[in-house]
Amino acid sequence: RLCASDKSRLPAHVQRCFEDLEATTATPNPPLTLNLCVSYGGQGEILQAARRLVTEAREGRWNERDVDQDLTEAEFESRLSYPVSVDLVIRTSGELRLSNFLLWQTAYAELIFLNKLWPEISREDWDLCLEDYASRKRRFGK
């Protein structure tokens, strides 16, 4: 799955390659989903979702009252390029920030920060991260 806050910034042939890749690998109920974030920024993605709502309102699919009363988080989330909540973020490189990455989706994610670059992550590191995650009590904002 390609996650892009603005696909139009990618050359047409790159867009077609991603479309072909998604079509070729599409299966119902896949055991694993690989998400490629290209030309992506969390703030841009949220702006694009808001712009989609404005466009839909201009086309008559929403009116101001509907947005005020009926727009739910799920409705808004469905307009994001990656409309799925994230459970765990493992941030490598020693940085202690999300860096504009999946801002909406990581609202209740568990965060683990590693002082290693991605290619240096070992199976043991991965297992320790999963053990850490499994030991946490998730409250989802409560």
C-alpha positions in Angstrom: 0.0 0.0 0.0 1.3 3.4 -1.0 0.8 6.2 1.6 1.3 9.6 0.0 0.0 12.9 1.2 0.3 14.2 -2.3 0.7 11.6 -5.0 0.6 14.3 -7.7 4.2 15.3 -6.7 5.4 11.9 -7.9 6.3 11.5 -11.6 3.5 9.7 -13.6 5.6 6.6 -14.3 6.3 6.2 -10.6 2.6 6.5 -9.8 1.9 3.8 -12.3 4.6 1.5 -10.9 3.0 1.8 -7.4 -0.5 1.2 -8.9 0.9 -1.9 -10.6 2.6 -3.1 -7.5 -0.5 -2.7 -5.4 -2.6 -4.5 -8.0 -0.1 -7.4 -8.3 0.2 -8.0 -4.6 -3.5 -7.4 -3.6 -5.0 -10.4 -1.8 -8.0 -10.6 0.5 -7.2 -10.7 4.2 -3.4 -10.6 3.8 -1.4 -11.9 6.8 0.9 -8.8 6.5 0.6 -5.4 4.9 3.6 -3.4 3.8 3.0 0.3 3.7 5.4 2.5 1.7 5.3 6.2 2.7 6.5 8.2 -0.3 6.1 11.9 -0.8 4.4 11.7 2.7 4.0 14.0 5.6 1.5 13.6 8.4 0.4 17.3 8.4 0.0 17.2 4.6 -2.1 14.0 4.9 -4.4 15.7 7.4 -4.7 18.8 5.2 -5.6 16.5 2.2 -8.3 14.8 4.2 -9.8 18.3 5.2 -9.6 19.4 1.5 -11.5 16.2 0.5 -14.2 17.2 2.9 -14.4 20.7 1.5 -14.6 19.3 -2.0 -17.4 16.9 -1.0 -19.2 19.8 0.6 -18.9 21.9 -2.6 -20.3 18.9 -4.5 -23.3 18.7 -2.2 -22.3 15.5 -0.4 -22.0 17.3 2.9 -23.5 20.5 4.3 -22.2 22.5 7.2 -24.8 21.1 9.6 -23.8 17.5 8.6 -20.2 18.2 9.3 -21.0 19.8 12.7 -23.3 17.0 13.8 -22.4 13.9 11.8 -18.7 13.9 11.1 -17.0 11.3 13.3 -13.4 10.5 13.7 -14.0 7.4 11.6 -15.5 9.5 8.8 -12.6 11.8 8.8 -10.1 9.0 9.1 -11.6 7.3 6.0 -10.3 10.3 4.0 -6.7 9.8 5.0 -4.2 8.1 2.7 -3.6 5.5 5.4 -6.9 5.2 7.3 -5.7 2.6 9.9 -4.6 3.2 13.5 -1.1 2.2 14.4 -0.4 0.0 17.4 3.4 0.3 17.7 5.9 2.7 16.3 9.6 1.7 16.6 11.6 4.9 15.9 15.2 4.2 15.0 18.2 6.5 14.8 18.2 7.8 18.3 15.7 10.5 17.5 13.0 11.1 20.1 10.2 12.4 17.9 7.7 11.3 15.3 9.0 13.6 12.6 5.6 14.3 11.0 5.0 10.6 10.5 1.4 9.2 10.7 0.4 11.9 13.1 -3.3 11.0 13.2 -2.8 7.3 13.1 -0.3 7.2 16.0 -2.5 9.1 18.5 -2.7 6.1 20.8 0.3 4.1 19.5 2.9 2.8 21.8 6.3 4.3 21.1 9.7 2.6 21.3 12.9 4.6 20.5 16.1 2.8 19.6 19.5 4.4 19.3 20.3 2.4 16.2 19.8 2.9 12.5 17.3 0.7 10.7 19.8 -1.6 9.0 21.5 -2.3 12.4 18.3 -3.7 14.0 18.8 -7.3 14.9 16.4 -10.1 15.5 17.1 -9.7 19.3 16.3 -6.0 19.1 13.0 -6.8 17.3 12.1 -9.5 19.9 12.9 -7.1 22.8 10.7 -4.4 21.2 7.8 -6.9 20.9 8.3 -8.1 24.5 8.2 -4.5 25.7 5.1 -3.8 23.7 3.4 -7.0 25.0 4.1 -5.9 28.6 2.3 -2.6 28.3 -1.2 -1.9 29.4 -2.9 0.0 26.6 -5.5 2.5 27.7 -6.3 4.3 24.4 -6.5 7.7 26.1 -8.4 6.6 29.2 
